[in-house]
Amino acid sequence: MTDSVAGSAYQRIEEKLAEQRCVILDGGVGTEVKEAVGAPIDLDERFWATRALVDAPDTVLEVHRAYLAAGCDVISTNTWG
């Protein structure tokens, strides 16, 4: 993401917050990766997010894109854990 794209994204979030509007954050990425998309990820594994990025990067990208398409304002990186 370029600085101008990131800057405009942050600006949109700041404007919503200033207007006291809701800002929507993505949901359970791990659950989506494992259950909805079917990637073989063990959520009990300590580094499941890293495993997902190594074993199923396209699946992780698909999940993030689906959250954006659904209207999320903020998506978190898949580095949880």
PDB file of N, CA, C and O in Angstrom:
ATOM      1  N   MET A   1       0.849  -1.168   0.000  1.00  0.00           N
ATOM      2  CA  MET A   1       0.000   0.000   0.000  1.00  0.00           C
ATOM      3  C   MET A   1       0.895   1.232   0.000  1.00  0.00           C
ATOM      4  O   MET A   1       1.834   1.329   0.790  1.00  0.00           O
ATOM      5  N   THR A   2       0.598   2.163  -0.885  1.00  0.00           N
ATOM      6  CA  THR A   2       1.402   3.379  -0.937  1.00  0.00           C
ATOM      7  C   THR A   2       1.017   4.305   0.205  1.00  0.00           C
ATOM      8  O   THR A   2      -0.052   4.163   0.798  1.00  0.00           O
ATOM      9  N   ASP A   3       1.898   5.259   0.509  1.00  0.00           N
ATOM     10  CA  ASP A   3       1.629   6.208   1.589  1.00  0.00           C
ATOM     11  C   ASP A   3       0.361   7.006   1.324  1.00  0.00           C
ATOM     12  O   ASP A   3      -0.402   7.277   2.251  1.00  0.00           O
ATOM     13  N   SER A   4       0.121   7.392   0.055  1.00  0.00           N
ATOM     14  CA  SER A   4      -1.076   8.187  -0.239  1.00  0.00           C
ATOM     15  C   SER A   4      -2.345   7.370  -0.051  1.00  0.00           C
ATOM     16  O   SER A   4      -3.352   7.897   0.422  1.00  0.00           O
ATOM     17  N   VAL A   5      -2.313   6.095  -0.414  1.00  0.00           N
ATOM     18  CA  VAL A   5      -3.475   5.225  -0.212  1.00  0.00           C
ATOM     19  C   VAL A   5      -3.702   5.009   1.276  1.00  0.00           C
ATOM     20  O   VAL A   5      -4.831   5.105   1.756  1.00  0.00           O
ATOM     21  N   ALA A   6      -2.625   4.715   2.009  1.00  0.00           N
ATOM     22  CA  ALA A   6      -2.739   4.520   3.456  1.00  0.00           C
ATOM     23  C   ALA A   6      -3.225   5.797   4.118  1.00  0.00           C
ATOM     24  O   ALA A   6      -4.083   5.752   4.999  1.00  0.00           O
ATOM     25  N   GLY A   7      -2.679   6.946   3.696  1.00  0.00           N
ATOM     26  CA  GLY A   7      -3.086   8.225   4.271  1.00  0.00           C
ATOM     27  C   GLY A   7      -4.551   8.513   4.053  1.00  0.00           C
ATOM     28  O   GLY A   7      -5.229   8.983   4.967  1.00  0.00           O
ATOM     29  N   SER A   8      -5.060   8.242   2.859  1.00  0.00           N
ATOM     30  CA  SER A   8      -6.476   8.499   2.591  1.00  0.00           C
ATOM     31  C   SER A   8      -7.360   7.529   3.366  1.00  0.00           C
ATOM     32  O   SER A   8      -8.459   7.892   3.787  1.00  0.00           O
ATOM     33  N   ALA A   9      -6.889   6.300   3.556  1.00  0.00           N
ATOM     34  CA  ALA A   9      -7.654   5.332   4.345  1.00  0.00           C
ATOM     35  C   ALA A   9      -7.747   5.786   5.793  1.00  0.00           C
ATOM     36  O   ALA A   9      -8.821   5.746   6.393  1.00  0.00           O
ATOM     37  N   TYR A  10      -6.631   6.216   6.352  1.00  0.00           N
ATOM     38  CA  TYR A  10      -6.640   6.718   7.729  1.00  0.00           C
ATOM     39  C   TYR A  10      -7.521   7.955   7.847  1.00  0.00           C
ATOM     40  O   TYR A  10      -8.233   8.126   8.837  1.00  0.00           O
ATOM     41  N   GLN A  11      -7.471   8.810   6.839  1.00  0.00           N
ATOM     42  CA  GLN A  11      -8.273  10.035   6.864  1.00  0.00           C
ATOM     43  C   GLN A  11      -9.765   9.697   6.886  1.00  0.00           C
ATOM     44  O   GLN A  11     -10.529  10.322   7.621  1.00  0.00           O
ATOM     45  N   ARG A  12     -10.184   8.710   6.084  1.00  0.00           N
ATOM     46  CA  ARG A  12     -11.601   8.303   6.083  1.00  0.00           C
ATOM     47  C   ARG A  12     -12.023   7.797   7.455  1.00  0.00           C
ATOM     48  O   ARG A  12     -13.122   8.103   7.918  1.00  0.00           O
ATOM     49  N   ILE A  13     -11.163   7.030   8.106  1.00  0.00           N
ATOM     50  CA  ILE A  13     -11.472   6.512   9.441  1.00  0.00           C
ATOM     51  C   ILE A  13     -11.566   7.664  10.435  1.00  0.00           C
ATOM     52  O   ILE A  13     -12.500   7.726  11.234  1.00  0.00           O
ATOM     53  N   GLU A  14     -10.602   8.570  10.386  1.00  0.00           N
ATOM     54  CA  GLU A  14     -10.611   9.717  11.293  1.00  0.00           C
ATOM     55  C   GLU A  14     -11.860  10.571  11.109  1.00  0.00           C
ATOM     56  O   GLU A  14     -12.423  11.061  12.088  1.00  0.00           O
ATOM     57  N   GLU A  15     -12.297  10.753   9.866  1.00  0.00           N
ATOM     58  CA  GLU A  15     -13.514  11.530   9.605  1.00  0.00           C
ATOM     59  C   GLU A  15     -14.743  10.854  10.207  1.00  0.00           C
ATOM     60  O   GLU A  15     -15.592  11.516  10.803  1.00  0.00           O
ATOM     61  N   LYS A  16     -14.833   9.545  10.050  1.00  0.00           N
ATOM     62  CA  LYS A  16     -15.959   8.813  10.635  1.00  0.00           C
ATOM     63  C   LYS A  16     -15.964   8.943  12.151  1.00  0.00           C
ATOM     64  O   LYS A  16     -17.009   9.172  12.759  1.00  0.00           O
ATOM     65  N   LEU A  17     -14.800   8.798  12.751  1.00  0.00           N
ATOM     66  CA  LEU A  17     -14.714   8.910  14.206  1.00  0.00           C
ATOM     67  C   LEU A  17     -15.073  10.324  14.665  1.00  0.00           C
ATOM     68  O   LEU A  17     -15.764  10.491  15.670  1.00  0.00           O
ATOM     69  N   ALA A  18     -14.608  11.340  13.936  1.00  0.00           N
ATOM     70  CA  ALA A  18     -14.912  12.727  14.290  1.00  0.00           C
ATOM     71  C   ALA A  18     -16.414  12.997  14.213  1.00  0.00           C
ATOM     72  O   ALA A  18     -16.945  13.806  14.974  1.00  0.00           O
ATOM     73  N   GLU A  19     -17.097  12.312  13.288  1.00  0.00           N
ATOM     74  CA  GLU A  19     -18.553  12.449  13.137  1.00  0.00           C
ATOM     75  C   GLU A  19     -19.308  11.524  14.080  1.00  0.00           C
ATOM     76  O   GLU A  19     -20.536  11.448  14.039  1.00  0.00           O
ATOM     77  N   GLN A  20     -18.566  10.820  14.931  1.00  0.00           N
ATOM     78  CA  GLN A  20     -19.115   9.852  15.873  1.00  0.00           C
ATOM     79  C   GLN A  20     -19.909   8.750  15.157  1.00  0.00           C
ATOM     80  O   GLN A  20     -20.940   8.289  15.645  1.00  0.00           O
ATOM     81  N   ARG A  21     -19.405   8.344  13.996  1.00  0.00           N
ATOM     82  CA  ARG A  21     -19.992   7.245  13.245  1.00  0.00           C
ATOM     83  C   ARG A  21     -19.251   5.964  13.590  1.00  0.00           C
ATOM     84  O   ARG A  21     -18.120   6.001  14.073  1.00  0.00           O
ATOM     85  N   CYS A  22     -19.881   4.859  13.344  1.00  0.00           N
ATOM     86  CA  CYS A  22     -19.259   3.557  13.601  1.00  0.00           C
ATOM     87  C   CYS A  22     -18.149   3.281  12.594  1.00  0.00           C
ATOM     88  O   CYS A  22     -18.233   3.664  11.427  1.00  0.00           O
ATOM     89  N   VAL A  23     -17.131   2.622  13.066  1.00  0.00           N
ATOM     90  CA  VAL A  23     -16.057   2.130  12.213  1.00  0.00           C
ATOM     91  C   VAL A  23     -16.073   0.619  12.382  1.00  0.00           C
ATOM     92  O   VAL A  23     -15.987   0.108  13.498  1.00  0.00           O
ATOM     93  N   ILE A  24     -16.183  -0.089  11.268  1.00  0.00           N
ATOM     94  CA  ILE A  24     -16.330  -1.541  11.296  1.00  0.00           C
ATOM     95  C   ILE A  24     -14.972  -2.218  11.132  1.00  0.00           C
ATOM     96  O   ILE A  24     -14.251  -1.969  10.166  1.00  0.00           O
ATOM     97  N   LEU A  25     -14.639  -3.077  12.091  1.00  0.00           N
ATOM     98  CA  LEU A  25     -13.400  -3.844  12.057  1.00  0.00           C
ATOM     99  C   LEU A  25     -13.715  -5.254  11.581  1.00  0.00           C
ATOM    100  O   LEU A  25     -14.808  -5.766  11.823  1.00  0.00           O
ATOM    101  N   ASP A  26     -12.757  -5.883  10.904  1.00  0.00           N
ATOM    102  CA  ASP A  26     -12.977  -7.238  10.424  1.00  0.00           C
ATOM    103  C   ASP A  26     -13.312  -8.187  11.556  1.00  0.00           C
ATOM    104  O   ASP A  26     -13.138  -7.858  12.730  1.00  0.00           O
ATOM    105  N   GLY A  27     -13.783  -9.342  11.204  1.00  0.00           N
ATOM    106  CA  GLY A  27     -14.225 -10.312  12.198  1.00  0.00           C
ATOM    107  C   GLY A  27     -13.183 -11.359  12.504  1.00  0.00           C
ATOM    108  O   GLY A  27     -11.990 -11.057  12.540  1.00  0.00           O
ATOM    109  N   GLY A  28     -13.609 -12.570  12.723  1.00  0.00           N
ATOM    110  CA  GLY A  28     -12.727 -13.667  13.105  1.00  0.00           C
ATOM    111  C   GLY A  28     -12.001 -14.256  11.913  1.00  0.00           C
ATOM    112  O   GLY A  28     -12.463 -15.222  11.307  1.00  0.00           O
ATOM    113  N   VAL A  29     -10.865 -13.673  11.581  1.00  0.00           N
ATOM    114  CA  VAL A  29     -10.110 -14.126  10.416  1.00  0.00           C
ATOM    115  C   VAL A  29      -9.754 -15.606  10.533  1.00  0.00           C
ATOM    116  O   VAL A  29      -9.895 -16.356   9.568  1.00  0.00           O
ATOM    117  N   GLY A  30      -9.295 -16.025  11.702  1.00  0.00           N
ATOM    118  CA  GLY A  30      -8.914 -17.427  11.880  1.00  0.00           C
ATOM    119  C   GLY A  30     -10.062 -18.379  11.636  1.00  0.00           C
ATOM    120  O   GLY A  30      -9.897 -19.415  10.992  1.00  0.00           O
ATOM    121  N   THR A  31     -11.215 -18.029  12.149  1.00  0.00           N
ATOM    122  CA  THR A  31     -12.394 -18.869  11.941  1.00  0.00           C
ATOM    123  C   THR A  31     -12.738 -18.931  10.461  1.00  0.00           C
ATOM    124  O   THR A  31     -13.063 -19.997   9.938  1.00  0.00           O
ATOM    125  N   GLU A  32     -12.666 -17.790   9.789  1.00  0.00           N
ATOM    126  CA  GLU A  32     -12.957 -17.761   8.359  1.00  0.00           C
ATOM    127  C   GLU A  32     -11.958 -18.599   7.573  1.00  0.00           C
ATOM    128  O   GLU A  32     -12.337 -19.359   6.682  1.00  0.00           O
ATOM    129  N   VAL A  33     -10.686 -18.456   7.909  1.00  0.00           N
ATOM    130  CA  VAL A  33      -9.656 -19.205   7.193  1.00  0.00           C
ATOM    131  C   VAL A  33      -9.882 -20.697   7.373  1.00  0.00           C
ATOM    132  O   VAL A  33      -9.801 -21.464   6.414  1.00  0.00           O
ATOM    133  N   LYS A  34     -10.160 -21.101   8.587  1.00  0.00           N
ATOM    134  CA  LYS A  34     -10.312 -22.531   8.876  1.00  0.00           C
ATOM    135  C   LYS A  34     -11.653 -23.094   8.398  1.00  0.00           C
ATOM    136  O   LYS A  34     -11.692 -24.075   7.655  1.00  0.00           O
ATOM    137  N   GLU A  35     -12.734 -22.473   8.824  1.00  0.00           N
ATOM    138  CA  GLU A  35     -14.045 -23.078   8.605  1.00  0.00           C
ATOM    139  C   GLU A  35     -14.719 -22.654   7.310  1.00  0.00           C
ATOM    140  O   GLU A  35     -15.161 -23.507   6.540  1.00  0.00           O
ATOM    141  N   ALA A  36     -14.805 -21.369   7.058  1.00  0.00           N
ATOM    142  CA  ALA A  36     -15.555 -20.902   5.898  1.00  0.00           C
ATOM    143  C   ALA A  36     -14.844 -21.194   4.581  1.00  0.00           C
ATOM    144  O   ALA A  36     -15.486 -21.494   3.574  1.00  0.00           O
ATOM    145  N   VAL A  37     -13.526 -21.105   4.595  1.00  0.00           N
ATOM    146  CA  VAL A  37     -12.780 -21.300   3.369  1.00  0.00           C
ATOM    147  C   VAL A  37     -12.171 -22.697   3.297  1.00  0.00           C
ATOM    148  O   VAL A  37     -11.873 -23.194   2.211  1.00  0.00           O
ATOM    149  N   GLY A  38     -11.991 -23.319   4.444  1.00  0.00           N
ATOM    150  CA  GLY A  38     -11.539 -24.698   4.470  1.00  0.00           C
ATOM    151  C   GLY A  38     -10.045 -24.920   4.486  1.00  0.00           C
ATOM    152  O   GLY A  38      -9.592 -26.013   4.147  1.00  0.00           O
ATOM    153  N   ALA A  39      -9.262 -23.927   4.867  1.00  0.00           N
ATOM    154  CA  ALA A  39      -7.816 -24.136   4.949  1.00  0.00           C
ATOM    155  C   ALA A  39      -7.491 -25.037   6.133  1.00  0.00           C
ATOM    156  O   ALA A  39      -8.143 -24.944   7.172  1.00  0.00           O
ATOM    157  N   PRO A  40      -6.499 -25.902   5.995  1.00  0.00           N
ATOM    158  CA  PRO A  40      -6.145 -26.825   7.072  1.00  0.00           C
ATOM    159  C   PRO A  40      -5.317 -26.139   8.162  1.00  0.00           C
ATOM    160  O   PRO A  40      -4.111 -26.366   8.260  1.00  0.00           O
ATOM    161  N   ILE A  41      -5.955 -25.311   8.973  1.00  0.00           N
ATOM    162  CA  ILE A  41      -5.271 -24.555  10.014  1.00  0.00           C
ATOM    163  C   ILE A  41      -5.784 -25.016  11.376  1.00  0.00           C
ATOM    164  O   ILE A  41      -6.992 -25.125  11.584  1.00  0.00           O
ATOM    165  N   ASP A  42      -4.867 -25.283  12.299  1.00  0.00           N
ATOM    166  CA  ASP A  42      -5.224 -25.677  13.664  1.00  0.00           C
ATOM    167  C   ASP A  42      -5.211 -24.432  14.545  1.00  0.00           C
ATOM    168  O   ASP A  42      -4.143 -23.941  14.910  1.00  0.00           O
ATOM    169  N   LEU A  43      -6.399 -23.916  14.891  1.00  0.00           N
ATOM    170  CA  LEU A  43      -6.487 -22.679  15.668  1.00  0.00           C
ATOM    171  C   LEU A  43      -5.942 -22.841  17.083  1.00  0.00           C
ATOM    172  O   LEU A  43      -5.697 -21.841  17.757  1.00  0.00           O
ATOM    173  N   ASP A  44      -5.745 -24.067  17.550  1.00  0.00           N
ATOM    174  CA  ASP A  44      -5.150 -24.287  18.864  1.00  0.00           C
ATOM    175  C   ASP A  44      -3.624 -24.204  18.824  1.00  0.00           C
ATOM    176  O   ASP A  44      -2.967 -24.087  19.858  1.00  0.00           O
ATOM    177  N   GLU A  45      -3.079 -24.266  17.615  1.00  0.00           N
ATOM    178  CA  GLU A  45      -1.633 -24.137  17.454  1.00  0.00           C
ATOM    179  C   GLU A  45      -1.228 -22.707  17.822  1.00  0.00           C
ATOM    180  O   GLU A  45      -1.921 -21.755  17.463  1.00  0.00           O
ATOM    181  N   ARG A  46      -0.125 -22.556  18.527  1.00  0.00           N
ATOM    182  CA  ARG A  46       0.305 -21.240  19.006  1.00  0.00           C
ATOM    183  C   ARG A  46       0.496 -20.232  17.865  1.00  0.00           C
ATOM    184  O   ARG A  46       0.120 -19.067  17.997  1.00  0.00           O
ATOM    185  N   PHE A  47       1.063 -20.668  16.777  1.00  0.00           N
ATOM    186  CA  PHE A  47       1.357 -19.769  15.665  1.00  0.00           C
ATOM    187  C   PHE A  47       0.479 -20.074  14.447  1.00  0.00           C
ATOM    188  O   PHE A  47       0.964 -20.108  13.315  1.00  0.00           O
ATOM    189  N   TRP A  48      -0.815 -20.295  14.693  1.00  0.00           N
ATOM    190  CA  TRP A  48      -1.705 -20.657  13.598  1.00  0.00           C
ATOM    191  C   TRP A  48      -1.723 -19.593  12.502  1.00  0.00           C
ATOM    192  O   TRP A  48      -1.817 -19.927  11.321  1.00  0.00           O
ATOM    193  N   ALA A  49      -1.633 -18.305  12.884  1.00  0.00           N
ATOM    194  CA  ALA A  49      -1.695 -17.241  11.881  1.00  0.00           C
ATOM    195  C   ALA A  49      -0.479 -17.293  10.965  1.00  0.00           C
ATOM    196  O   ALA A  49      -0.598 -17.095   9.756  1.00  0.00           O
ATOM    197  N   THR A  50       0.672 -17.556  11.533  1.00  0.00           N
ATOM    198  CA  THR A  50       1.878 -17.693  10.725  1.00  0.00           C
ATOM    199  C   THR A  50       1.756 -18.898   9.809  1.00  0.00           C
ATOM    200  O   THR A  50       2.128 -18.836   8.637  1.00  0.00           O
ATOM    201  N   ARG A  51       1.232 -19.996  10.346  1.00  0.00           N
ATOM    202  CA  ARG A  51       1.037 -21.205   9.543  1.00  0.00           C
ATOM    203  C   ARG A  51       0.096 -20.916   8.374  1.00  0.00           C
ATOM    204  O   ARG A  51       0.319 -21.394   7.262  1.00  0.00           O
ATOM    205  N   ALA A  52      -0.951 -20.139   8.625  1.00  0.00           N
ATOM    206  CA  ALA A  52      -1.893 -19.796   7.556  1.00  0.00           C
ATOM    207  C   ALA A  52      -1.207 -18.983   6.467  1.00  0.00           C
ATOM    208  O   ALA A  52      -1.450 -19.208   5.281  1.00  0.00           O
ATOM    209  N   LEU A  53      -0.352 -18.039   6.859  1.00  0.00           N
ATOM    210  CA  LEU A  53       0.351 -17.222   5.871  1.00  0.00           C
ATOM    211  C   LEU A  53       1.315 -18.048   5.037  1.00  0.00           C
ATOM    212  O   LEU A  53       1.518 -17.770   3.855  1.00  0.00           O
ATOM    213  N   VAL A  54       1.914 -19.070   5.654  1.00  0.00           N
ATOM    214  CA  VAL A  54       2.861 -19.927   4.937  1.00  0.00           C
ATOM    215  C   VAL A  54       2.123 -20.941   4.062  1.00  0.00           C
ATOM    216  O   VAL A  54       2.461 -21.123   2.892  1.00  0.00           O
ATOM    217  N   ASP A  55       1.111 -21.601   4.638  1.00  0.00           N
ATOM    218  CA  ASP A  55       0.440 -22.700   3.945  1.00  0.00           C
ATOM    219  C   ASP A  55      -0.709 -22.268   3.045  1.00  0.00           C
ATOM    220  O   ASP A  55      -1.023 -22.950   2.069  1.00  0.00           O
ATOM    221  N   ALA A  56      -1.335 -21.146   3.363  1.00  0.00           N
ATOM    222  CA  ALA A  56      -2.534 -20.759   2.606  1.00  0.00           C
ATOM    223  C   ALA A  56      -2.622 -19.243   2.412  1.00  0.00           C
ATOM    224  O   ALA A  56      -3.633 -18.640   2.772  1.00  0.00           O
ATOM    225  N   PRO A  57      -1.577 -18.612   1.846  1.00  0.00           N
ATOM    226  CA  PRO A  57      -1.603 -17.155   1.710  1.00  0.00           C
ATOM    227  C   PRO A  57      -2.755 -16.644   0.853  1.00  0.00           C
ATOM    228  O   PRO A  57      -3.317 -15.587   1.138  1.00  0.00           O
ATOM    229  N   ASP A  58      -3.108 -17.381  -0.188  1.00  0.00           N
ATOM    230  CA  ASP A  58      -4.226 -16.945  -1.032  1.00  0.00           C
ATOM    231  C   ASP A  58      -5.546 -17.005  -0.285  1.00  0.00           C
ATOM    232  O   ASP A  58      -6.438 -16.190  -0.521  1.00  0.00           O
ATOM    233  N   THR A  59      -5.671 -17.967   0.613  1.00  0.00           N
ATOM    234  CA  THR A  59      -6.874 -18.069   1.433  1.00  0.00           C
ATOM    235  C   THR A  59      -6.977 -16.887   2.375  1.00  0.00           C
ATOM    236  O   THR A  59      -8.055 -16.317   2.544  1.00  0.00           O
ATOM    237  N   VAL A  60      -5.870 -16.516   2.988  1.00  0.00           N
ATOM    238  CA  VAL A  60      -5.858 -15.355   3.890  1.00  0.00           C
ATOM    239  C   VAL A  60      -6.250 -14.107   3.108  1.00  0.00           C
ATOM    240  O   VAL A  60      -7.064 -13.312   3.579  1.00  0.00           O
ATOM    241  N   LEU A  61      -5.687 -13.930   1.931  1.00  0.00           N
ATOM    242  CA  LEU A  61      -6.020 -12.782   1.097  1.00  0.00           C
ATOM    243  C   LEU A  61      -7.504 -12.793   0.728  1.00  0.00           C
ATOM    244  O   LEU A  61      -8.161 -11.752   0.757  1.00  0.00           O
ATOM    245  N   GLU A  62      -8.023 -13.951   0.387  1.00  0.00           N
ATOM    246  CA  GLU A  62      -9.446 -14.090   0.039  1.00  0.00           C
ATOM    247  C   GLU A  62     -10.339 -13.655   1.206  1.00  0.00           C
ATOM    248  O   GLU A  62     -11.338 -12.962   1.009  1.00  0.00           O
ATOM    249  N   VAL A  63      -9.972 -14.064   2.408  1.00  0.00           N
ATOM    250  CA  VAL A  63     -10.759 -13.696   3.590  1.00  0.00           C
ATOM    251  C   VAL A  63     -10.728 -12.183   3.797  1.00  0.00           C
ATOM    252  O   VAL A  63     -11.769 -11.569   4.029  1.00  0.00           O
ATOM    253  N   HIS A  64      -9.549 -11.582   3.714  1.00  0.00           N
ATOM    254  CA  HIS A  64      -9.444 -10.133   3.892  1.00  0.00           C
ATOM    255  C   HIS A  64     -10.240  -9.386   2.823  1.00  0.00           C
ATOM    256  O   HIS A  64     -10.927  -8.411   3.127  1.00  0.00           O
ATOM    257  N   ARG A  65     -10.150  -9.836   1.590  1.00  0.00           N
ATOM    258  CA  ARG A  65     -10.917  -9.187   0.508  1.00  0.00           C
ATOM    259  C   ARG A  65     -12.416  -9.317   0.743  1.00  0.00           C
ATOM    260  O   ARG A  65     -13.174  -8.395   0.443  1.00  0.00           O
ATOM    261  N   ALA A  66     -12.842 -10.443   1.270  1.00  0.00           N
ATOM    262  CA  ALA A  66     -14.273 -10.626   1.549  1.00  0.00           C
ATOM    263  C   ALA A  66     -14.747  -9.651   2.623  1.00  0.00           C
ATOM    264  O   ALA A  66     -15.848  -9.111   2.521  1.00  0.00           O
ATOM    265  N   TYR A  67     -13.935  -9.421   3.645  1.00  0.00           N
ATOM    266  CA  TYR A  67     -14.303  -8.437   4.670  1.00  0.00           C
ATOM    267  C   TYR A  67     -14.414  -7.038   4.067  1.00  0.00           C
ATOM    268  O   TYR A  67     -15.347  -6.300   4.384  1.00  0.00           O
ATOM    269  N   LEU A  68     -13.475  -6.670   3.206  1.00  0.00           N
ATOM    270  CA  LEU A  68     -13.542  -5.360   2.564  1.00  0.00           C
ATOM    271  C   LEU A  68     -14.771  -5.253   1.671  1.00  0.00           C
ATOM    272  O   LEU A  68     -15.443  -4.222   1.657  1.00  0.00           O
ATOM    273  N   ALA A  69     -15.064  -6.309   0.930  1.00  0.00           N
ATOM    274  CA  ALA A  69     -16.240  -6.305   0.056  1.00  0.00           C
ATOM    275  C   ALA A  69     -17.532  -6.192   0.861  1.00  0.00           C
ATOM    276  O   ALA A  69     -18.526  -5.646   0.381  1.00  0.00           O
ATOM    277  N   ALA A  70     -17.510  -6.714   2.088  1.00  0.00           N
ATOM    278  CA  ALA A  70     -18.691  -6.649   2.946  1.00  0.00           C
ATOM    279  C   ALA A  70     -18.850  -5.284   3.607  1.00  0.00           C
ATOM    280  O   ALA A  70     -19.865  -5.016   4.249  1.00  0.00           O
ATOM    281  N   GLY A  71     -17.830  -4.411   3.448  1.00  0.00           N
ATOM    282  CA  GLY A  71     -17.954  -3.062   3.971  1.00  0.00           C
ATOM    283  C   GLY A  71     -17.104  -2.726   5.178  1.00  0.00           C
ATOM    284  O   GLY A  71     -17.301  -1.679   5.795  1.00  0.00           O
ATOM    285  N   CYS A  72     -16.174  -3.578   5.526  1.00  0.00           N
ATOM    286  CA  CYS A  72     -15.296  -3.259   6.661  1.00  0.00           C
ATOM    287  C   CYS A  72     -14.469  -2.022   6.351  1.00  0.00           C
ATOM    288  O   CYS A  72     -14.028  -1.808   5.222  1.00  0.00           O
ATOM    289  N   ASP A  73     -14.274  -1.225   7.373  1.00  0.00           N
ATOM    290  CA  ASP A  73     -13.434  -0.038   7.244  1.00  0.00           C
ATOM    291  C   ASP A  73     -11.985  -0.350   7.593  1.00  0.00           C
ATOM    292  O   ASP A  73     -11.069   0.289   7.075  1.00  0.00           O
ATOM    293  N   VAL A  74     -11.774  -1.328   8.468  1.00  0.00           N
ATOM    294  CA  VAL A  74     -10.447  -1.671   8.953  1.00  0.00           C
ATOM    295  C   VAL A  74     -10.296  -3.182   8.898  1.00  0.00           C
ATOM    296  O   VAL A  74     -11.177  -3.918   9.342  1.00  0.00           O
ATOM    297  N   ILE A  75      -9.175  -3.640   8.353  1.00  0.00           N
ATOM    298  CA  ILE A  75      -8.847  -5.064   8.439  1.00  0.00           C
ATOM    299  C   ILE A  75      -7.527  -5.167   9.189  1.00  0.00           C
ATOM    300  O   ILE A  75      -6.642  -4.321   9.054  1.00  0.00           O
ATOM    301  N   SER A  76      -7.421  -6.221   9.979  1.00  0.00           N
ATOM    302  CA  SER A  76      -6.197  -6.427  10.747  1.00  0.00           C
ATOM    303  C   SER A  76      -5.309  -7.419  10.019  1.00  0.00           C
ATOM    304  O   SER A  76      -5.788  -8.254   9.252  1.00  0.00           O
ATOM    305  N   THR A  77      -4.018  -7.320  10.266  1.00  0.00           N
ATOM    306  CA  THR A  77      -3.099  -8.264   9.632  1.00  0.00           C
ATOM    307  C   THR A  77      -3.292  -9.648  10.235  1.00  0.00           C
ATOM    308  O   THR A  77      -3.750  -9.785  11.369  1.00  0.00           O
ATOM    309  N   ASN A  78      -2.952 -10.629   9.496  1.00  0.00           N
ATOM    310  CA  ASN A  78      -3.076 -12.006   9.960  1.00  0.00           C
ATOM    311  C   ASN A  78      -1.791 -12.430  10.652  1.00  0.00           C
ATOM    312  O   ASN A  78      -1.151 -13.400  10.246  1.00  0.00           O
ATOM    313  N   THR A  79      -1.418 -11.702  11.695  1.00  0.00           N
ATOM    314  CA  THR A  79      -0.215 -12.046  12.455  1.00  0.00           C
ATOM    315  C   THR A  79      -0.563 -12.282  13.919  1.00  0.00           C
ATOM    316  O   THR A  79       0.297 -12.176  14.792  1.00  0.00           O
ATOM    317  N   TRP A  80      -1.814 -12.598  14.181  1.00  0.00           N
ATOM    318  CA  TRP A  80      -2.290 -12.833  15.535  1.00  0.00           C
ATOM    319  C   TRP A  80      -1.579 -14.021  16.136  1.00  0.00           C
ATOM    320  O   TRP A  80      -1.285 -14.990  15.437  1.00  0.00           O
ATOM    321  N   GLY A  81      -1.305 -13.960  17.400  1.00  0.00           N
ATOM    322  CA  GLY A  81      -0.714 -15.105  18.087  1.00  0.00           C
ATOM    323  C   GLY A  81       0.767 -14.972  18.164  1.00  0.00           C
ATOM    324  O   GLY A  81       1.439 -15.847  18.711  1.00  0.00           O
TER     325      GLY A  81
END
